[in-house]
């Protein structure tokens, strides 16, 4: 079952990245803040895909120790 979910995630990741890349490439000429927002959205969408398809969850720890 884990192998099937992993393959499904990989397929979804490739398709999502290709579709999103077609839209995002022209935005590389936009200001830095816009590029950062586009990259952040892609990152969050991939994490959501991991959560939905694979069941992976993550937790940020140690934020209080960053100077």
Contact map, one row per residue, 1 for C-alpha under 8 A:
1111100000000000000000000000000000000000000000000000000000000000000
1111110000000000000000000000000000000000000000000000010000000000000
1111111000000000000000000000000000000000000000000000000000000000000
1111111100000000000000000000000000000000000000000000000000000000000
1111111110000000000000000000000000000000000000000000110000000000000
0111111111000000000000000000000000000000000000000000110000000000000
0011111111100000000000000000000000000000000000000000000000000000000
0001111111110000000000000000000000000000000000000000100000000000000
0000111111111000000000000000000000000000000000001100110000000000000
0000011111111100000000000000000000000000000000000000000000000000000
0000001111111110000000000000000000000000000000000000000000000000000
0000000111111111000000000000000000000000000000001000000000000000000
0000000011111111100000000000000000000000000001001000000000000000000
0000000001111111110000000000000000000000000000000000000000000000000
0000000000111111111000000000000000000000000000000000000000000000000
0000000000011111111100000000000000000000000000000000000000000000000
0000000000001111111110000000000000000000000000000000000000000000000
0000000000000111111111000000000000000000000000000000000000000000000
0000000000000011111111100000000000000000000000000000000000000000000
0000000000000001111111110000000000000000010000000000000000000000000
0000000000000000111111111000000000000000000000000000000000000000000
0000000000000000011111111100000000000000000000000000000000000000000
0000000000000000001111111110000000000000000000000000000000000000000
0000000000000000000111111111000000000100000000000000000000000000000
0000000000000000000011111111000000000000000000000000000000000000000
0000000000000000000001111111110000000000000000000000000000000000000
0000000000000000000000111111110001100000000000000000000000000000000
0000000000000000000000011111111000100000000000000000000000000000000
0000000000000000000000000111111000000000000000000000000000000000000
0000000000000000000000000111111101100000000000000000000000000000000
0000000000000000000000000001111111100000000000000000000000000000000
0000000000000000000000000000011111110000000000000000000000000000000
0000000000000000000000000000001111111000000000000000000000000000000
0000000000000000000000000010011111111100000000000000000000000000000
0000000000000000000000000011011111111110000000000000000000000000000
0000000000000000000000000000000111111111000000000000000000000000000
0000000000000000000000000000000011111111100000000000000000000000000
0000000000000000000000010000000001111111110000000000000000000000000
0000000000000000000000000000000000111111111000000000000000000000000
0000000000000000000000000000000000011111111100000000000000000000000
0000000000000000000000000000000000001111111110000000000000000000000
0000000000000000000100000000000000000111111111000000000000000000000
0000000000000000000000000000000000000011111111100000000000000000000
0000000000000000000000000000000000000001111111110000000000000000000
0000000000000000000000000000000000000000111111111000000000000000000
0000000000001000000000000000000000000000011111111100000000000000000
0000000000000000000000000000000000000000001111111110000000000000000
0000000000000000000000000000000000000000000111111111000000000000000
0000000010011000000000000000000000000000000011111111110000000000000
0000000010000000000000000000000000000000000001111111111110000000000
0000000000000000000000000000000000000000000000111111111110000000000
0000000000000000000000000000000000000000000000011111111100000000000
0000110110000000000000000000000000000000000000001111111000000000000
0100110010000000000000000000000000000000000000001111111100000000000
0000000000000000000000000000000000000000000000000111111110000000000
0000000000000000000000000000000000000000000000000111011111000000000
0000000000000000000000000000000000000000000000000110001111100000000
0000000000000000000000000000000000000000000000000000000111110000000
0000000000000000000000000000000000000000000000000000000011111000000
0000000000000000000000000000000000000000000000000000000001111110000
0000000000000000000000000000000000000000000000000000000000111110000
0000000000000000000000000000000000000000000000000000000000011111110
0000000000000000000000000000000000000000000000000000000000011111110
0000000000000000000000000000000000000000000000000000000000000111110
0000000000000000000000000000000000000000000000000000000000000111111
0000000000000000000000000000000000000000000000000000000000000111111
0000000000000000000000000000000000000000000000000000000000000000111
